[in-house]
């Protein structure tokens, strides 16, 4: 939709955020008439979100920046069940205590991206356990269960995928889509929320909520989904061979976060600049048109802007400077990820393979051995060739650290403690 009148939809379409919408014209009209309250749900399966959740976070940010009210719905209730969408097996069931701790960690993510408060467009965080935990089973089934067709539910992708693969889908998980639809009705009643957003794998669940609101309360509700994001290589966004790219600094350092964006493939730079930064579109067009070595300037701009949003301008500047010194000057620069090694162990010496594993640059001794054999391992910028080598206190530089490197872009300091 290139002719959207509302700032919100115009921004989302121009930057590539939209996959489907239940009624684009009616939603666009509503958005021009005043502040709209909208939500996206996040289950509390870990104490941080990762880059795979960043696209919906940015949608909520743009919603607020264009004059509307975001609701961050925490799935304190639905996490006890587990969303089957896109999953080959049931999620591990978590205790109430773990869910509460995860919710607290996730809130720290959103505090970087949204402004919370009591104002008309201030964000609020809501826990669906507040109403789901109070449901009386038989009255709930009589009131809401009758509006759901099992025949139709069996054809939703989240269910059909598991059934087609002959993988178990518990009755517990089968209830998830009903509860998500009910969440929308509750938020509409409690907070005049009229728009639910999410990834394209949530389309069926979102449409259920729109229809349930119309049937039980005569409400006009809307749904909007974003595309499921993969890199140009086909890899799922937010995952690397080293694991998830977490948004909380205690799970992944700002330096490593900056490096993740700096290492973006050439083919992804323009798209990621539109989705994960707030740079103007004309500036993005200039950056994505760069060729050859100049494309690295676009990647650095992406890394700077994305890291500033997640960790602040100071952390982004420090990460960029650390990277510049490490790569351009070859220094064991302050600011690189650091692992402390007891002085006693260094005095006795630790195997170089073990050192790479403890630094997080290899998952096992065999992986570290292959890294050395393939010429990708360095100690203090000197290539390693002997997998039987030992790291000792003598390898520490004047600042008391040894720099281990995997390839050209991954560096960790081992520091004597």
C-alpha positions in Angstrom: 0.0 0.0 0.0 1.8 3.1 -1.2 -1.0 5.6 -0.6 -1.5 5.1 3.1 -2.7 8.3 4.8 -1.7 7.5 8.3 1.9 8.0 9.4 2.1 4.6 11.0 1.0 2.5 8.0 2.9 4.7 5.6 6.1 4.1 7.6 5.5 0.3 7.9 4.8 -0.2 4.2 7.7 2.0 3.0 10.2 0.2 5.3 9.0 -3.4 4.5 7.2 -4.3 7.8 3.9 -5.5 6.4 2.9 -9.0 5.3 -0.9 -9.1 5.7 -3.7 -6.9 7.2 -7.3 -7.8 7.8 -8.7 -4.5 6.4 -6.0 -2.1 5.4 -8.2 0.7 4.2 -10.4 0.7 7.4 -7.4 0.5 9.7 -5.6 3.3 7.8 -8.7 5.5 8.2 -8.9 4.7 11.9 -5.3 5.6 12.4 -5.8 9.1 10.9 -8.6 9.9 13.4 -6.7 9.7 16.7 -4.5 7.5 18.8 -5.0 3.8 18.3 -4.1 1.2 21.0 -2.3 -1.9 19.6 -0.5 -4.8 21.0 2.0 -7.6 20.3 2.3 -10.6 22.6 5.6 -12.1 23.8 5.8 -15.3 25.8 8.3 -15.5 28.6 10.4 -18.5 27.6 13.8 -16.9 28.4 15.0 -13.9 30.4 15.8 -11.9 27.3 14.5 -11.6 23.8 16.8 -12.1 20.8 17.2 -10.4 17.4 14.4 -12.7 16.1 12.0 -10.6 18.2 13.4 -7.2 17.1 11.1 -6.7 14.1 7.9 -6.7 16.2 9.7 -4.5 18.8 10.5 -2.0 16.1 6.9 -2.1 15.0 5.8 -1.1 18.5 8.4 1.6 18.5 7.1 3.1 15.2 3.6 2.8 16.5 4.5 5.0 19.5 6.6 7.4 17.4 3.7 8.0 15.1 1.3 9.0 17.9 -0.3 5.7 19.0 -0.3 3.6 22.2 1.7 0.3 22.4 0.8 -2.6 24.7 3.5 -5.1 25.4 1.5 -8.2 26.3 3.6 -10.6 28.4 2.4 -14.2 28.2 2.6 -15.0 31.9 -0.4 -17.2 31.3 0.1 -18.6 27.8 3.8 -19.4 28.5 2.4 -22.1 30.8 1.0 -23.8 27.7 3.4 -22.9 24.9 2.7 -21.6 21.4 2.8 -24.5 18.9 3.3 -22.1 16.0 6.5 -23.1 14.0 7.5 -25.7 16.6 8.2 -29.4 15.9 7.6 -30.3 19.6 6.1 -29.0 22.8 8.0 -26.3 24.7 9.3 -27.2 28.1 6.8 -26.3 30.8 8.2 -23.6 33.1 7.4 -22.8 36.7 5.7 -19.6 37.8 9.0 -18.4 39.4 11.0 -18.9 36.2 8.3 -17.2 34.2 8.3 -14.2 36.6 12.1 -13.9 36.3 12.0 -14.1 32.5 9.4 -11.4 32.4 11.6 -9.1 34.5 14.5 -9.7 32.1 12.3 -9.0 29.0 11.0 -5.8 30.5 14.6 -4.4 30.4 14.7 -5.0 26.7 11.5 -2.9 26.1 12.7 -0.1 28.3 15.4 0.7 25.7 12.9 0.9 22.8 9.7 2.3 24.3 8.6 5.1 26.6 6.4 3.7 29.5 4.1 5.8 31.6 0.5 6.9 32.1 0.2 9.2 29.1 -2.2 8.7 26.2 0.6 7.3 23.9 2.9 5.9 26.7 3.6 2.2 26.4 2.2 -0.3 29.0 3.2 -3.8 29.8 0.4 -6.2 30.7 0.4 -9.8 31.9 -2.2 -12.1 30.4 -2.0 -14.3 33.6 -4.1 -11.5 35.2 -7.2 -12.9 33.4 -6.2 -16.4 32.1 -5.3 -17.6 35.6 -8.9 -16.7 36.7 -10.7 -18.6 34.0 -13.4 -21.1 35.1 -13.1 -23.9 32.6 -16.8 -24.9 32.0 -18.1 -21.3 31.8 -15.2 -20.3 29.5 -16.0 -23.2 27.1 -19.7 -22.4 27.1 -19.0 -18.7 26.4 -16.1 -18.8 24.0 -15.4 -22.4 22.9 -18.6 -22.6 20.9 -17.2 -19.9 18.5 -14.2 -22.1 17.4 -14.5 -24.8 14.7 -12.2 -27.7 15.3 -12.3 -28.5 11.5 -10.9 -25.0 10.9 -8.4 -25.2 13.7 -6.9 -28.4 12.3 -6.1 -26.5 9.1 -4.1 -23.7 10.8 -0.4 -24.0 9.9 0.6 -24.2 13.6 -1.5 -27.4 13.9 -1.3 -28.8 10.4 2.5 -28.8 10.4 2.8 -31.0 13.4 0.0 -33.4 12.2 1.5 -33.7 8.7 4.8 -34.7 10.3 3.0 -37.1 12.6 4.5 -35.2 15.6 2.6 -35.1 18.8 0.4 -32.1 19.5 -1.0 -32.1 23.0 -4.5 -30.9 23.9 -2.8 -28.4 26.1 -1.1 -26.8 23.1 -4.2 -27.1 21.0 -5.9 -24.6 23.4 -3.2 -21.9 22.7 -5.0 -20.3 19.8 -8.2 -20.0 21.7 -6.5 -18.3 24.6 -4.6 -15.9 22.3 -7.9 -14.9 20.7 -9.4 -14.3 24.1 -6.4 -12.1 25.0 -7.4 -9.8 22.2 -11.0 -9.6 23.5 -9.8 -8.9 27.0 -7.5 -6.1 25.9 -10.3 -4.6 23.8 -12.6 -4.6 26.8 -10.0 -3.4 29.3 -7.9 -0.9 27.3 -9.9 -0.2 24.1 -7.2 -2.1 22.1 -8.3 -2.5 18.5 -5.2 -3.8 16.7 -3.1 -6.9 17.2 0.2 -7.4 15.4 2.7 -10.2 15.1 4.7 -12.4 12.7 3.1 -14.0 9.7 3.0 -17.3 11.5 0.5 -15.7 13.9 -2.0 -14.8 11.2 -4.5 -17.6 12.0 -4.3 -16.8 15.7 -4.8 -13.0 15.1 -7.7 -13.6 12.8 -9.3 -15.8 15.4 -9.1 -12.8 17.9 -10.6 -10.4 15.4 -13.5 -12.7 14.7 -14.1 -13.6 18.4 -14.3 -9.9 19.2 -16.9 -9.4 16.5 -19.0 -12.4 17.6 -19.1 -11.9 21.3 -19.0 -8.1 21.6 -19.7 -6.7 18.1 -16.2 -5.1 18.0 -14.4 -3.9 15.0 -10.9 -5.2 15.5 -7.9 -5.4 13.2 -4.9 -7.7 12.6 -1.6 -7.0 10.9 1.4 -9.3 10.4 5.0 -8.8 9.4 7.0 -11.1 7.2 9.0 -13.9 8.9 12.5 -12.8 8.4 15.4 -14.8 7.0 18.9 -13.7 5.9 19.9 -13.8 2.2 21.4 -17.2 2.9 18.1 -18.5 4.2 19.1 -18.6 7.8 16.4 -17.7 10.4 16.9 -14.2 11.7 18.4 -14.0 15.2 20.2 -17.4 15.1 23.9 -17.9 14.4 26.1 -21.0 14.6 27.1 -19.7 18.0 23.5 -19.4 19.3 20.9 -16.7 19.8 21.8 -13.0 19.4 20.4 -11.8 22.7 19.2 -8.2 23.2 20.1 -7.9 26.9 23.7 -7.0 27.6 24.1 -9.6 30.3 23.4 -12.3 27.7 25.4 -10.8 24.9 27.9 -7.9 25.2 27.2 -4.7 23.2 30.5 -5.3 21.4 29.3 -8.8 20.2 25.9 -7.3 19.3 27.6 -4.6 17.2 29.7 -7.2 15.5 26.6 -9.2 14.6 25.3 -6.3 12.6 28.7 -5.4 11.2 28.9 -8.9 9.8 25.7 -8.6 7.8 25.8 -10.0 4.3 26.0 -7.4 1.5 22.6 -8.6 0.2 20.9 -7.9 3.5 22.2 -4.4 4.4 19.6 -2.3 2.8 16.7 -4.3 4.1 18.1 -4.4 7.6 18.7 -0.7 7.6 15.0 -0.1 6.8 13.8 -2.6 9.5 16.2 -2.2 12.3 17.3 1.5 12.3 15.5 4.8 12.1 17.8 6.3 9.5 15.9 8.3 6.8 15.0 6.3 3.7 17.0 8.6 1.4 20.1 8.0 3.5 19.4 4.2 3.5 19.1 4.4 -0.3 22.6 6.0 -0.5 24.1 3.5 1.8 22.7 0.4 0.1 23.9 1.7 -3.3 27.6 1.5 -2.1 29.7 -1.1 -3.8 32.9 -3.0 -3.2 34.7 -2.2 0.0 32.5 0.9 0.5 29.6 -1.4 1.5 31.4 -1.7 4.8 30.4 1.9 5.6 26.8 0.8 5.3 27.4 -2.1 7.6 29.1 0.1 10.2 26.1 2.5 10.0 23.8 -0.4 10.5 25.8 -1.7 13.5 26.0 1.8 15.0 22.3 2.6 14.7 21.1 -0.9 15.8 23.4 -1.0 18.8 22.4 2.6 19.8 18.8 1.5 20.0 19.5 -1.6 22.0 22.3 -0.4 24.3 22.7 3.3 24.0 24.9 5.7 22.0 27.8 5.3 24.4 27.9 1.5 24.1 27.7 1.7 20.3 30.6 4.2 20.1 32.7 2.1 22.4 32.0 -1.1 20.4 32.8 0.7 17.1 36.1 2.1 18.6 37.0 -1.3 20.0 36.4 -2.9 16.7 38.4 -0.3 14.9 41.4 -0.7 17.2 41.2 -4.5 17.1 40.9 -4.8 13.3 42.7 -1.7 12.0 45.4 -1.3 14.5 45.8 -4.9 15.7 45.7 -3.9 19.4 44.4 -6.1 22.2 42.0 -3.3 22.8 40.1 -2.5 25.9 36.4 -3.3 25.4 36.8 -6.7 23.8 34.9 -9.5 25.6 37.1 -10.6 28.5 37.4 -14.0 30.3 39.2 -14.2 33.6 41.6 -17.1 34.2 42.9 -17.7 37.7 46.6 -16.8 38.0 47.4 -20.2 39.4 46.1 -21.9 36.3 48.1 -19.6 34.0 51.3 -20.3 36.0 50.8 -24.0 35.5 49.7 -23.4 31.9 46.5 -24.4 30.2 46.2 -26.1 26.8 45.5 -23.8 23.9 42.5 -25.9 22.9 41.0 -25.5 26.4 41.8 -21.8 26.2 39.7 -21.4 23.0 36.8 -23.3 24.5 36.8 -21.2 27.7 37.0 -18.1 25.7 33.8 -19.1 23.8 35.6 -19.2 20.5 35.1 -22.9 20.1 32.5 -25.3 21.4 34.8 -28.2 22.0 38.5 -29.2 21.8 37.9 -30.8 18.5 36.4 -27.6 17.1 39.4 -25.6 18.4 41.8 -28.1 16.9 40.1 -27.7 13.5 40.3 -24.0 13.8 44.1 -24.2 14.4 44.6 -26.7 11.6 42.7 -24.5 9.2 44.8 -21.5 10.1 42.0 -19.5 11.7 43.4 -19.3 15.3 45.6 -16.6 16.6 47.3 -15.7 19.9 48.2 -12.1 20.3 47.7 -11.7 16.5 50.2 -14.5 15.7 48.9 -17.5 13.8 48.8 -20.7 15.9 49.9 -24.0 14.3 50.4 -26.4 17.2 47.2 -27.7 18.8 49.3 -29.0 21.7 50.6 -25.5 22.6 50.2 -24.2 26.1 49.0 -20.8 27.2 50.9 -19.4 30.2 51.4 -16.2 32.1 54.3 -15.4 29.7 51.8 -15.0 26.9 50.1 -12.1 28.7 50.9 -8.7 27.2 51.8 -5.6 29.2 48.1 -5.0 30.1 47.8 -8.4 31.6 45.8 -10.1 28.9 46.2 -12.5 26.0 44.2 -11.9 22.9 42.7 -15.0 21.3 41.2 -14.7 17.8 39.0 -16.9 15.7 39.3 -15.6 12.1 39.4 -11.9 11.5 36.3 -10.8 13.4 36.1 -12.7 16.7 38.4 -11.7 19.5 38.4 -12.4 23.2 40.8 -11.3 25.9 42.0 -13.9 28.5 43.0 -12.0 31.6 44.9 -13.3 34.6 42.9 -12.9 37.7 
